Amino acid sequence: MPFDPEFDDSSSAGTNVSDVLRTQGTNNAITVGVTAVEAKVGGSRLAGRKLLVISPLDNDVYWGFRSDVTTANGFPIAKLQVAIFSVDDSIAVYLIAAGAGKSVVVGES
């Protein structure tokens, strides 16, 4: 069966593939250092967000759901890799790095 972005199988626990993507979004580079920062573009999370994309440009970073994430307890995202999160705008994701001034591209859709 070919991929159908509007496919809705009620037996799949209410998941609808078209729920994940939007027709618009925003992205920008943020600076991550030794103090945790929230992964978002601008001053607040994109309203209605369903997707968060994180890509460290010059160093590994670590992520977690709490602002006290550290490089010891966070999940790593390697330099130049892409991590995609299916999270709405009620969920915060925090980033931290082992050094100051690390550039990370963040996208929200």
Secondary structure by P-SEA (a helix, b strand, c coil): ccccccccccccccccccccccccbbbbbbbbccccccccccccccccccbbbbbbccbbbbbccccccccccbbbbcccbbbbbbccccbbbbbbccccbbbbbbbcc
